[in-house]
Amino acid sequence: MPIRSLSSFLVCLVPFVLVACGGGEAGPGAPSVGPSAACVALGCEADQKICVEDGSGARCEGCLVGEYAAPSGQCEKLSGTPRELTFAEFTVQAGEEIKGLCQSYTLGNETEIWVNAVELQQDSSSHHSNWTFVPQDKFDGPDGVWKCWERDYDQVSAALAGGVIYAQSTQTEREVQRFPEGVAVRIPPYSRIIGDVHLLNTAAEPVTGALTLTLYGIPKEEVAHKLTPFHLTYQGLDIPAHAKSRFFGECSMTGPFAASGNTFDPKVYYILPHTHAMAKRFFLEILGGPRDGETILELSAYNGEAHGRVYEKPIDMTGAEGYRFGCEYDNPRDESVGWGFGDQEMCELLGFAESNVGFESVVSSAQEVGTDGDVRLFTSPCVTYAFPWDHDKPGGTPAPAP
């Protein structure tokens, strides 16, 4: 698991040595020092890392457990009260993929939890995982690992019954989903955490490991902004063989929001993109209004790192129509590639925004609409399902006394 090493930490403390440890301020009386050109070129922040320079040059390094890569360019401690949830151990054979399972952890919380950050650590070849919270009497049964279909579990139903708390970047071993100070997701009393199991061992040897989620809760009186989840996905992928292609959706929100009795004016605090290894680019833009085409997030080729992006100053969508999102691919195979698991592809994102409406937007087909140089362009109508979001939902019922 990539972590910031002690030696690199000491490098940042050595006086009289001209090193750039991700920028920040110099000592008292010294001029402010920003990141070096080498650090800027590396773009470590896109992978939730800091830039460290020493005699061997500049490199990106992850932070220690309990820390995050701060805008200052340094690793800083996560705030809040941690609650560690460790899930089952798995052994995954070389080249094996495991899916269709769920795992759960009943919190037994008598009071609500306002989650400001979630920290993932895993060494079990977790390819991707989505985590919801539900009343503890929903999808009832023993905690641990179980077959999702046996309890009729699906993520949309779980999100509507409770909410979404976290999604993992593809194949990352450590990731921090952190919101700015005073921003949080509410987990109601008596809730259960449920995550899907999707393991993919790309190594040549078996892997045995487990996954741990740590929830960092803050007091209710510190919460100034309450977050609601949203999800956009391009499920109609049909990536042509031996070609470069771009699939994009234009998802208008004004109509669906109005139908729910609300105005489209969310403040976006966090975005988590998701693709597989064939993707060369992911993008999210503002659709419509005076800022049409403004970039919210752009990510280059897949690299298996943590790509959740926090916005210390939220993206205010007031005056916009919705979102434009998509992915670019370069398919070297002899056959087309569709949406799916294993060697197929995905193009989607999970977001958190301050809003009274959650939504699911889906592009379910692909029509070729032209070219951009040597890139073939595909799109199709985007369908959005919006639903009012109650930030004070009741939780589950207390478990009966033994």
C-alpha positions as CSV (number, residue, x, y, z in Angstrom):
1,M,0.0,0.0,0.0
2,P,1.6,3.4,-1.0
3,I,2.2,5.6,2.0
4,R,4.4,8.5,2.7
5,S,7.7,7.1,4.0
6,L,9.4,8.3,7.2
7,S,12.5,9.2,5.1
8,S,10.5,11.5,2.9
9,F,8.9,13.1,5.9
10,L,12.4,13.8,7.3
11,V,13.5,15.3,4.0
12,C,10.8,18.0,4.5
13,L,12.3,18.9,7.9
14,V,15.9,19.2,6.9
15,P,17.0,22.8,7.1
16,F,19.0,24.7,4.6
17,V,18.2,22.1,1.9
18,L,16.2,23.5,-1.1
19,V,13.4,20.9,-1.5
20,A,9.8,21.3,-2.4
21,C,7.4,19.1,-0.4
22,G,4.2,20.0,-2.3
23,G,4.5,23.7,-1.7
24,G,3.1,25.5,1.3
25,E,4.7,28.4,3.3
26,A,8.4,28.8,4.1
27,G,9.7,29.6,7.5
28,P,9.2,32.9,9.4
29,G,10.5,35.9,7.5
30,A,11.0,33.8,4.3
31,P,9.1,34.4,1.1
32,S,6.2,32.1,0.3
33,V,7.3,29.0,-1.6
34,G,4.9,27.3,-4.1
35,P,5.3,23.9,-5.8
36,S,8.2,23.5,-8.1
37,A,7.7,23.1,-11.9
38,A,8.5,19.4,-11.5
39,C,5.8,19.0,-8.9
40,V,3.3,20.9,-11.0
41,A,4.1,18.6,-14.0
42,L,3.4,15.5,-11.9
43,G,0.0,16.6,-10.8
44,C,0.1,14.4,-7.6
45,E,-3.1,15.9,-6.3
46,A,-5.1,14.1,-9.0
47,D,-4.2,10.8,-7.3
48,Q,-4.7,12.1,-3.7
49,K,-1.0,12.3,-3.1
50,I,1.6,15.0,-2.3
51,C,4.8,15.8,-4.2
52,V,8.1,15.2,-2.5
53,E,11.5,16.4,-3.9
54,D,14.9,15.4,-2.8
55,G,18.2,14.6,-4.4
56,S,16.7,11.9,-6.6
57,G,14.1,14.3,-8.0
58,A,10.3,14.8,-7.6
59,R,7.8,12.0,-7.0
60,C,4.3,11.5,-5.7
61,E,3.7,9.9,-2.4
62,G,0.5,8.9,-0.5
63,C,-0.2,10.1,3.0
64,L,-0.2,8.0,6.2
65,V,-3.3,6.3,7.5
66,G,-5.5,9.0,9.2
67,E,-4.2,11.7,6.9
68,Y,-5.2,13.3,3.6
69,A,-3.4,15.2,0.9
70,A,-4.4,18.8,1.7
71,P,-4.6,21.8,-0.7
72,S,-1.5,23.1,1.1
73,G,0.4,20.3,-0.7
74,Q,1.1,18.6,2.7
75,C,-0.4,15.6,4.4
76,E,-2.8,16.7,7.2
77,K,-4.7,14.8,9.8
78,L,-8.3,13.9,9.2
79,S,-10.7,15.6,11.7
80,G,-13.6,14.0,13.5
81,T,-14.1,10.9,15.6
82,P,-13.0,7.8,13.7
83,R,-15.1,4.6,13.7
84,E,-13.3,1.7,12.0
85,L,-15.3,-1.0,10.2
86,T,-13.3,-4.1,9.1
87,F,-15.0,-6.6,6.8
88,A,-14.4,-10.2,5.8
89,E,-11.1,-11.6,4.6
90,F,-11.0,-13.0,1.1
91,T,-8.5,-15.1,-0.9
92,V,-8.6,-14.3,-4.6
93,Q,-6.8,-16.5,-7.0
94,A,-4.6,-15.1,-9.8
95,G,-6.8,-13.7,-12.5
96,E,-10.0,-14.5,-10.6
97,E,-12.9,-12.1,-10.4
98,I,-15.5,-12.3,-7.6
99,K,-18.8,-10.4,-7.7
100,G,-22.5,-10.8,-6.8
101,L,-21.8,-10.8,-3.1
102,C,-22.6,-8.2,-0.5
103,Q,-21.1,-7.5,2.9
104,S,-22.7,-5.6,5.8
105,Y,-21.9,-4.1,9.2
106,T,-24.7,-3.1,11.6
107,L,-23.6,0.1,13.4
108,G,-26.0,-0.1,16.3
109,N,-25.8,3.7,16.6
110,E,-28.4,5.1,19.0
111,T,-27.8,8.6,17.6
112,E,-27.2,10.0,14.1
113,I,-23.6,10.1,12.7
114,W,-22.6,13.2,10.7
115,V,-19.8,11.8,8.4
116,N,-17.2,14.4,7.3
117,A,-14.8,11.8,5.8
118,V,-14.5,8.1,4.9
119,E,-11.1,6.4,4.6
120,L,-10.7,3.1,2.7
121,Q,-7.8,0.7,3.2
122,Q,-7.8,-2.6,1.3
123,D,-5.4,-5.4,0.3
124,S,-8.0,-7.8,-1.0
125,S,-7.9,-6.9,-4.8
126,S,-11.1,-4.9,-4.4
127,H,-11.7,-3.6,-7.9
128,H,-14.5,-1.3,-7.0
129,S,-17.1,-1.1,-4.2
130,N,-20.2,1.0,-3.6
131,W,-21.3,1.6,0.0
132,T,-24.8,2.5,1.2
133,F,-26.5,2.9,4.6
134,V,-30.0,1.6,5.3
135,P,-32.2,1.1,8.4
136,Q,-30.8,-1.9,10.2
137,D,-34.1,-3.7,9.7
138,K,-33.8,-3.5,5.9
139,F,-32.3,-6.3,3.8
140,D,-32.5,-8.2,7.1
141,G,-30.1,-11.1,8.0
142,P,-26.8,-11.8,9.7
143,D,-23.9,-9.4,9.0
144,G,-20.9,-10.6,7.1
145,V,-20.8,-11.8,3.5
146,W,-24.0,-12.8,1.8
147,K,-25.5,-13.2,-1.8
148,C,-27.0,-9.8,-2.7
149,W,-29.9,-11.5,-4.6
150,E,-31.0,-13.5,-1.6
151,R,-32.1,-10.3,0.1
152,D,-33.2,-8.5,-3.0
153,Y,-30.5,-5.9,-2.5
154,D,-29.7,-3.3,-5.1
155,Q,-27.9,0.0,-4.8
156,V,-30.8,2.2,-5.9
157,S,-33.3,0.7,-3.5
158,A,-30.7,1.0,-0.7
159,A,-30.0,4.6,-1.5
160,L,-33.7,5.4,-1.5
161,A,-34.2,3.5,1.8
162,G,-31.2,5.2,3.4
163,G,-28.4,6.8,1.4
164,V,-25.0,6.6,-0.1
165,I,-21.9,7.0,2.0
166,Y,-18.9,6.1,-0.3
167,A,-17.7,4.7,-3.6
168,Q,-14.2,3.4,-4.3
169,S,-11.9,4.4,-7.1
170,T,-11.0,1.5,-9.4
171,Q,-8.5,-0.9,-7.9
172,T,-7.1,1.7,-5.4
173,E,-5.7,0.4,-2.1
174,R,-6.2,3.6,-0.1
175,E,-8.6,6.5,-0.6
176,V,-10.0,9.4,1.4
177,Q,-13.4,10.8,0.7
178,R,-13.2,14.0,2.7
179,F,-15.5,17.0,2.7
180,P,-14.6,20.5,3.8
181,E,-15.0,21.7,7.3
182,G,-18.7,21.7,8.4
183,V,-19.8,19.6,5.5
184,A,-21.2,16.1,6.1
185,V,-23.5,13.2,5.2
186,R,-26.0,12.1,7.8
187,I,-26.3,8.5,8.8
188,P,-29.6,8.1,10.8
189,P,-29.8,6.2,14.1
190,Y,-29.8,2.4,14.0
191,S,-28.3,2.0,10.5
192,R,-26.4,-0.7,8.7
193,I,-23.6,-0.2,6.2
194,I,-23.8,-2.4,3.1
195,G,-21.2,-2.7,0.3
196,D,-21.0,-4.8,-2.8
197,V,-18.1,-7.2,-3.3
198,H,-16.2,-6.9,-6.5
199,L,-12.7,-8.3,-6.4
200,L,-10.4,-8.7,-9.4
201,N,-6.9,-10.1,-8.9
202,T,-4.7,-8.9,-11.8
203,A,-1.5,-10.3,-10.2
204,A,0.2,-13.6,-11.0
205,E,-0.2,-15.0,-7.5
206,P,-3.2,-15.5,-5.1
207,V,-4.0,-12.5,-2.8
208,T,-5.5,-12.7,0.7
209,G,-6.7,-9.6,2.4
210,A,-9.6,-7.6,3.8
211,L,-11.2,-4.1,3.5
212,T,-11.6,-1.5,6.2
213,L,-13.7,1.6,6.1
214,T,-13.2,4.3,8.7
215,L,-16.0,6.8,9.2
216,Y,-15.0,10.2,10.7
217,G,-18.0,11.8,12.4
218,I,-18.3,15.4,13.6
219,P,-20.8,16.9,16.1
220,K,-24.2,18.0,14.7
221,E,-23.6,21.5,15.9
222,E,-20.6,21.8,13.6
223,V,-22.6,20.8,10.4
224,A,-23.4,23.8,8.2
225,H,-23.9,22.0,4.9
226,K,-25.8,18.7,4.5
227,L,-25.0,16.6,1.4
228,T,-27.1,14.6,-1.0
229,P,-25.8,12.0,-3.4
230,F,-26.2,11.9,-7.2
231,H,-25.1,9.5,-9.9
232,L,-24.5,9.8,-13.7
233,T,-23.7,6.7,-15.8
234,Y,-23.3,5.9,-19.5
235,Q,-24.6,2.3,-19.7
236,G,-25.0,2.3,-23.5
237,L,-21.3,2.0,-24.2
238,D,-20.5,0.3,-27.5
239,I,-16.8,1.1,-28.0
240,P,-15.7,0.3,-31.6
241,A,-12.8,-2.0,-32.3
242,H,-9.4,-0.4,-33.5
243,A,-10.7,3.1,-32.9
244,K,-10.5,6.1,-30.7
245,S,-14.0,7.2,-29.5
246,R,-15.7,9.5,-27.1
247,F,-19.0,8.8,-25.4
248,F,-20.9,11.7,-23.8
249,G,-24.2,12.5,-22.3
250,E,-26.0,15.8,-21.8
251,C,-28.2,15.5,-18.8
252,S,-30.7,18.3,-18.2
253,M,-31.8,18.7,-14.6
254,T,-34.2,21.6,-14.7
255,G,-37.3,19.6,-15.7
256,P,-36.8,16.7,-13.3
257,F,-36.0,19.1,-10.4
258,A,-39.0,21.3,-11.2
259,A,-41.2,18.1,-11.3
260,S,-40.0,17.4,-7.7
261,G,-40.9,21.0,-6.7
262,N,-37.4,22.3,-6.6
263,T,-35.0,24.5,-8.5
264,F,-31.8,23.2,-9.9
265,D,-29.2,25.0,-7.8
266,P,-27.0,22.4,-6.1
267,K,-23.5,23.2,-4.7
268,V,-21.2,20.3,-5.6
269,Y,-18.6,19.3,-3.0
270,Y,-17.3,16.0,-4.2
271,I,-16.9,13.9,-7.4
272,L,-15.7,10.3,-7.8
273,P,-15.3,9.2,-11.4
274,H,-15.2,5.5,-12.4
275,T,-13.8,3.8,-15.5
276,H,-11.8,0.7,-16.4
277,A,-8.3,0.4,-17.9
278,M,-9.3,1.2,-21.5
279,A,-10.3,4.7,-20.6
280,K,-8.0,7.5,-21.7
281,R,-10.0,10.5,-20.4
282,F,-13.0,11.3,-18.2
283,F,-14.7,14.7,-18.1
284,L,-17.5,16.5,-16.3
285,E,-18.7,19.9,-17.4
286,I,-21.5,22.4,-16.7
287,L,-24.3,22.1,-19.3
288,G,-26.2,25.3,-20.3
289,G,-26.4,28.7,-18.8
290,P,-23.7,31.4,-18.9
291,R,-21.0,28.9,-17.8
292,D,-21.8,26.3,-20.4
293,G,-18.8,24.1,-21.0
294,E,-17.0,25.0,-17.8
295,T,-14.9,22.0,-16.6
296,I,-15.8,20.6,-13.2
297,L,-13.4,17.6,-13.5
298,E,-11.1,16.2,-16.1
299,L,-9.0,13.1,-15.6
300,S,-6.4,11.5,-17.9
301,A,-5.8,7.8,-18.5
302,Y,-6.8,5.2,-15.9
303,N,-3.9,4.4,-13.5
304,G,-5.5,2.5,-10.5
305,E,-5.1,5.4,-8.1
306,A,-7.6,7.2,-5.9
307,H,-9.4,9.9,-7.9
308,G,-12.1,11.3,-5.6
309,R,-12.0,15.1,-5.9
310,V,-13.1,17.4,-3.1
311,Y,-14.0,21.1,-3.8
312,E,-13.1,23.3,-0.8
313,K,-15.2,26.0,-2.5
314,P,-18.2,24.1,-4.0
315,I,-19.2,24.3,-7.6
316,D,-22.4,26.4,-7.6
317,M,-24.7,25.1,-10.4
318,T,-27.2,28.0,-10.1
319,G,-28.1,29.2,-13.6
320,A,-27.0,26.0,-15.3
321,E,-29.2,23.4,-17.0
322,G,-27.4,20.3,-15.9
323,Y,-24.2,18.3,-16.5
324,R,-22.3,17.1,-19.6
325,F,-20.1,14.1,-18.9
326,G,-18.3,11.4,-20.8
327,C,-15.2,9.2,-21.4
328,E,-12.7,8.6,-24.2
329,Y,-11.4,5.2,-25.2
330,D,-8.7,3.7,-27.5
331,N,-9.8,0.2,-28.2
332,P,-7.0,-2.0,-29.6
333,R,-9.1,-5.2,-29.8
334,D,-10.7,-6.9,-32.7
335,E,-14.2,-6.7,-31.1
336,S,-16.3,-3.8,-29.7
337,V,-16.4,-3.4,-25.9
338,G,-19.6,-2.7,-24.0
339,W,-20.6,-1.7,-20.5
340,G,-19.8,-4.4,-17.9
341,F,-17.4,-6.1,-15.6
342,G,-14.1,-7.9,-16.3
343,D,-12.6,-6.7,-19.6
344,Q,-15.6,-4.5,-20.4
345,E,-15.8,-0.8,-19.6
346,M,-17.7,1.7,-17.5
347,C,-18.2,5.5,-17.5
348,E,-19.9,7.0,-14.5
349,L,-19.6,9.2,-11.4
350,L,-20.8,9.5,-7.9
351,G,-21.2,13.0,-6.6
352,F,-22.2,14.7,-3.3
353,A,-23.9,18.2,-3.4
354,E,-25.7,20.4,-1.0
355,S,-29.2,20.0,-2.4
356,N,-32.8,19.0,-1.5
357,V,-32.9,16.6,-4.5
358,G,-31.0,13.4,-5.3
359,F,-30.9,12.0,-8.8
360,E,-29.9,9.1,-11.1
361,S,-29.1,10.0,-14.7
362,V,-28.6,7.2,-17.3
363,V,-27.5,7.2,-20.9
364,S,-28.6,3.8,-22.2
365,S,-27.7,3.7,-25.9
366,A,-25.1,5.1,-28.3
367,Q,-25.6,6.9,-31.6
368,E,-22.6,8.0,-33.7
369,V,-22.9,11.8,-34.3
370,G,-19.6,12.7,-36.0
371,T,-15.9,13.0,-35.4
372,D,-13.4,15.2,-33.6
373,G,-10.2,14.7,-35.5
374,D,-9.6,11.0,-35.4
375,V,-12.0,10.5,-32.4
376,R,-15.4,9.1,-33.2
377,L,-18.2,10.7,-31.2
378,F,-21.2,8.9,-29.7
379,T,-24.1,10.1,-27.6
380,S,-27.8,9.5,-26.8
381,P,-30.6,11.0,-24.7
382,C,-30.0,11.1,-21.0
383,V,-32.9,10.1,-18.7
384,T,-32.9,11.5,-15.2
385,Y,-34.9,10.2,-12.2
386,A,-35.0,12.9,-9.4
387,F,-36.3,12.4,-5.9
388,P,-36.7,14.9,-3.0
389,W,-34.1,14.2,-0.3
390,D,-35.0,14.3,3.4
391,H,-31.9,15.1,5.5
392,D,-33.8,14.1,8.7
393,K,-35.0,10.6,7.7
394,P,-35.6,8.3,10.6
395,G,-33.3,5.3,10.9
396,G,-34.0,1.7,11.7
397,T,-35.6,0.4,14.9
398,P,-33.5,-0.7,17.8
399,A,-32.5,-4.3,17.8
400,P,-34.5,-6.4,20.3
401,A,-32.8,-7.3,23.5
402,P,-31.1,-10.7,23.5
